[in-house]
Amino acid sequence: MKFEFHPSYEPALLFGISLQAAWLGLLWFCTYHIFPFTLIPTAAYCIITPIIIVRHPKPTVLDLQLVRTGYFFYCALGLLVVCAYAVFFR
């Protein structure tokens, strides 16, 4: 069985992965002590994106938006968790 996904996912995946690589590179070279915290959203993106693609063969606008820029939503959520951790366990 050959797996094929909808062609509209291709530009969204390319943009999402490029955005993620640029952001990880920037954090690695500028603030390497924050870099481990960005690996959690990276793992979440790598797990959730294939699930979205497999579950929705015909993508909606929300699916394409999550594949395209979902990584930043995971980063924002991770930043909130790290800040809450810093406040409570200071």
Secondary structure, 3 states (H helix, E strand, C coil): CCCCCCCCHHHHHHHHHHHHHHHHHHHHHHCCCCHHHHHHHHHHHHHHHHHHHHHCCCCCHHHHHHHHHHHHHHHHHHHHHHHHHHHHCC
